[in-house]
Amino acid sequence: SEEAGEPIGDFGNDFQSGTPGGLPRQRAVEEGEMAIYDLTAIYRGYCCDLCRSFVVGGKPSAAQREAYRLIMDAFVHVEATARPGKSCKELYQEIHAMLDGQHGWHFGHHLGHGIGLNPHEAPRLNPNWDDVFQPGDTFTAEPGLYGEELKGGIRIEQNYLVTETGVE
């Protein structure tokens, strides 16, 4: 806030380890669990949203490394296919098919959403909306995988700008 020269509002909603996410709680973290930090900041009326996952102790298991690989493959697909006219619902379905059920893990939330004047706005990347990408849209993609073997789960969130030819 001091460096920005004015207050920065909000700060996100996921700060847990060993679970798919949630508000902070009074519990010690345990080595090997995944810690999910989904952070939002509001500056001069504009919102950002970014999520990263960390292994407590810094030594990921084979399962956690595999989940990470699958999540990164999902980003390759998002970056190769998101463009003006692409159905957000269809992109959600494609990523859901890539992730959900892999190794018994679950992908049970939206794929992403628009960001701008609100932290969650159109375009909506989920099965309940028929939004379509337009040039100038800014959105997040946040694929995740969750399961007991992952000791919580992994979610990574990237932000994109839709251009005339694809995404940046």
N, C-alpha and C positions, 0 to 999 in steps of 0.2 A: 504494500500500500504506500509506504514512504517513497520507494523508487518510482512508482507510477505517478506520484504527485496527487493522488486522490484515492478515496476508498475503493477497494475491489470487493464486489459483493459475492455472496455464496461461496462454496468451496467443494461441492460435490456430495456424493451420497454413499460411496462404498469405501470402507476402511477396515475390512476384516481379513483375517487369515483363517484358513481351514474351512471356509464356507464359500458359496458362490458370490458373496458380497453382503453388504449391509452397513448399518450405522456402527460407529465405534462401540465397543463393549469392554467390560472389565474382565479380561481374560488374558493370561500370558500366551504369547505366540509360541509355537512349538517348531523345532527344527524340522525342515522338510516339508512343512505345509506351504501352500501357495497363499500369498497376500495380494489381494486385489485392491487397487487404489483407482477409483473412478472420480476424477476431479473436474470441477467446473469453476470457471472464474468469469465474472462479469466486469467489464471495463468500458466506461463511457457508453453504456447501454448495449454493448455487443457481448455475446456469450461464446465461450469456447467449451469444449468437452474433450477430455483425453483420459484414457484408461491404460494402465500398465499393471502387469502382474509380476511378482517376484517370489522366488523360493527363499523361505526363511533359512538362513545359513549358507545360501549361495551354491548349493550342490543339488541340481535337479536330478530326479530319478529318470530312468529310461522312459517311463510312462509320461512324465512331464515334458521331456524332450520331444517325444512323439506328438503329444498334444500341441506343443509349440509349432512343430513342423506343419501339422494339419492347419493350424490357424494361419500360418504364413502362406500356405498354398491358397487359402481362401482369399487373402489379400491379392495374390497374383490374379485370381479370377476376377475380383472386383475391379482391379485396375485395367484388365484386358477387356472388360465388357461394359462397364458403366459409361454411358455417353448419352447425349440428348436423344430422347425418344425411347430409351430403355425403360421398361417397366420395373419399378422398385419392388413390387410384389414378386415378379419373376426372378429378380436377382436374389431376393430373400430365399425363395424356394430352391434356387440352384445351390446356394451356400448351405442351406439347411440339409439338403440331400448329400452334400459333401461331408458334413460334420456329424449330424445327429446319428447316434448309434455306433459310431466308430469305436471299437474296443469296449463297447458297452457304455460309453460316455454320452452325455446329453447336452444338446444345444437347445435351450428352451426359452429364449427371449428374442426380441427383435434383432435384426441385423444392424440397424442404425436409424438415423434420423437427420433432418436438416438442423443446422445451427445458424444463429444470426441474432435477431432481437430477442429470441427465447432459446433456452438450452435444448428444447425439444420442439421442433416445428417441421413443416413440410420441406422436403419430401420425406415420407415415412417409409422405411424399408422393413415392412412386416406383412403378414398374410391378410391383414384386415383393411388395407387401403389400396387403392388403384393409382397411386401417384406415379408420375413419369418424370424422369430427369429432364431438366431444362438448362440451357446454357446460363451460367451465373449462379446456379445452385451451389451452396456449400453444405456438405453433409459429413457425418461420421459413419464409419463402418466399424462395428465392434463385435466380431465373431467371438464366441466363447465355447469352451468345453468344460464340463463339470462331472465329477464322479469321485467316489470314495478313493479309488486308486490314485487319483490326482491330488489327494489331500486338500480338497476344496475345488479349485478349478482355475482355469486360465482364461482371461479376457484381455484382449489388446484392442485399443481404439485408435484409428487413424482418421485424420480430417482431410477432406478432398474438396476441390473446386471443379465443377463441371465446365468444361470448355466446349467449343464448337465440335471438337474431334474426339473427346474423351475426358480424362480427368488428370488433374495435377495434384 
